[in-house]
């Protein structure tokens, strides 16, 4: 019966063995049939350094390819990086396609999550501050703790030029200053979860995203504060913006 089901699914999913360093799980991983060998290789390389789904990493890789093929100028900026898996995926993709000109900016406290507000509830209505209070800072995925040295080691797993990788430590409410921000952004990835940080990121960074550039909001569907910040900001733009659904939580915008 299992073999029969696998044969039926074979048209839609490809099967790969988990072989990444440090991964002792011998279960087979399944990827949709449109995932290329390159996609799978990069996803396998970064999966221990990210909490995002394979679908989100796949879309991020496609965004990098889209930016390159269309010669869209600007750097990659990520706010909220945890262990650096998404930025590593971007660096590996840029290296693969031979585009070594873009700076990669990683904004994070590198000390775990900042203080949430009353707007910051998860999709089940649980307050973020209550969850943070109950969970171990260094072990909890909600705290998303990873030190700067650990993230630097993650980024050393590729050969992207080190001079092009910028680490900005501190709360974005304090570090999003002109001296720390590129003039042009081609891909903006927001993953700080909370209302206040997401609101400031949009206010300061969205205007710097070039025409045709991509904005990815990782927690729109999971954290209500993130959704509130995005909805409020987009309502002030004065023109319709389509939020494309990546999976249950992530959304994507192509700026026009």
Secondary structure as GFF3:
##gff-version 3
##sequence-region A 1 256
A	DSSP	alpha_helix	2	9	.	.	.	ID=ss1
A	DSSP	beta_strand	13	17	.	.	.	ID=ss2
A	DSSP	beta_strand	28	32	.	.	.	ID=ss3
A	DSSP	alpha_helix	37	46	.	.	.	ID=ss4
A	DSSP	three_ten_helix	47	49	.	.	.	ID=ss5
A	DSSP	alpha_helix	54	69	.	.	.	ID=ss6
A	DSSP	beta_strand	75	79	.	.	.	ID=ss7
A	DSSP	alpha_helix	85	97	.	.	.	ID=ss8
A	DSSP	beta_strand	104	108	.	.	.	ID=ss9
A	DSSP	alpha_helix	128	134	.	.	.	ID=ss10
A	DSSP	alpha_helix	148	155	.	.	.	ID=ss11
A	DSSP	three_ten_helix	162	164	.	.	.	ID=ss12
A	DSSP	beta_strand	165	169	.	.	.	ID=ss13
A	DSSP	alpha_helix	172	175	.	.	.	ID=ss14
A	DSSP	three_ten_helix	178	180	.	.	.	ID=ss15
A	DSSP	beta_strand	185	190	.	.	.	ID=ss16
A	DSSP	alpha_helix	195	205	.	.	.	ID=ss17
A	DSSP	three_ten_helix	206	208	.	.	.	ID=ss18
A	DSSP	beta_strand	209	217	.	.	.	ID=ss19
A	DSSP	alpha_helix	224	235	.	.	.	ID=ss20
A	DSSP	beta_strand	244	245	.	.	.	ID=ss21
A	DSSP	beta_strand	251	254	.	.	.	ID=ss22
###
